[in-house]
Amino acid sequence: MCTTIGHAAGIAGSGRSTQGWFWFDRVWLSYDHPFHAQVEHAVSVDFVDGSRPSGERVAVELTREAARQLALDLLAVADQADAYEAGLMA
């Protein structure tokens, strides 16, 4: 059964596909049956360039545990980057 858990947000970054690097402006987050991961349900993260009709995208499917750890790791690196930019790191 589908979960209908999903969230879309604006974001700025770049990703690499088979066509090379591209800018993306949207991220789609969901929890549902994965396309490829060998688990019943996965957290999917889809980075998309909404301005391209080709639907250029980078997608990943994570276990819930991996998604939680990635979120913590992203926050830790962002905190370190803030400290660096504030001149608090040597």
C-alpha positions in Angstrom: 0.0 0.0 0.0 1.3 3.5 -0.8 2.1 5.8 2.1 1.3 9.1 0.4 4.1 10.6 2.5 5.8 13.4 0.5 7.2 16.9 0.7 8.6 19.3 -2.0 10.8 22.2 -1.3 12.8 24.8 -3.2 16.6 24.3 -2.9 19.8 25.5 -4.7 22.6 23.2 -5.7 24.1 21.1 -8.4 24.2 17.4 -9.2 25.7 15.1 -11.7 23.8 12.8 -14.0 24.9 10.8 -17.1 24.6 14.1 -19.0 27.1 15.9 -16.7 26.6 18.5 -14.1 23.4 20.5 -13.8 21.8 23.0 -11.4 18.7 21.9 -9.5 16.1 24.0 -7.8 13.7 21.5 -6.2 13.9 18.6 -3.9 11.2 16.0 -3.6 11.2 13.9 -0.4 9.0 10.9 0.1 8.6 7.6 2.0 7.2 4.8 -0.1 8.0 1.7 -2.1 11.4 2.2 -3.7 12.2 1.6 -7.3 15.5 0.0 -6.8 16.5 -0.3 -3.1 15.9 -3.8 -1.7 13.6 -2.8 1.2 9.9 -2.6 1.6 9.8 1.2 2.0 12.5 3.8 1.5 13.1 7.5 2.1 13.6 8.9 -1.4 15.4 12.2 -2.1 15.0 13.5 -5.7 16.9 16.6 -6.7 15.3 18.1 -9.8 15.9 21.0 -12.3 12.4 22.2 -12.7 13.4 24.5 -15.6 14.4 21.6 -17.9 11.7 19.7 -19.8 14.0 16.7 -19.8 13.4 16.3 -16.1 17.1 16.2 -15.2 17.4 14.7 -11.8 19.5 12.9 -9.2 17.7 10.4 -7.0 18.7 8.4 -4.0 16.7 5.8 -1.9 17.7 5.4 1.7 16.6 3.3 4.6 15.0 5.2 7.5 18.1 4.7 9.5 20.4 6.0 6.8 18.1 9.0 6.2 18.3 9.9 9.9 22.1 9.6 10.0 22.4 11.7 6.8 20.2 14.4 8.3 22.4 14.5 11.4 25.6 14.5 9.4 24.3 17.3 7.2 23.5 19.4 10.2 26.9 18.7 11.8 28.7 19.8 8.6 26.5 22.9 8.3 27.3 23.8 11.9 31.0 23.4 11.2 30.7 25.6 8.1 28.9 28.3 10.1 31.7 28.2 12.6 34.3 28.4 9.9 32.6 31.3 8.1 32.3 33.2 11.5 36.1 32.8 12.0 35.7 30.5 14.9 37.8 27.7 13.3 41.5 27.8 12.6 
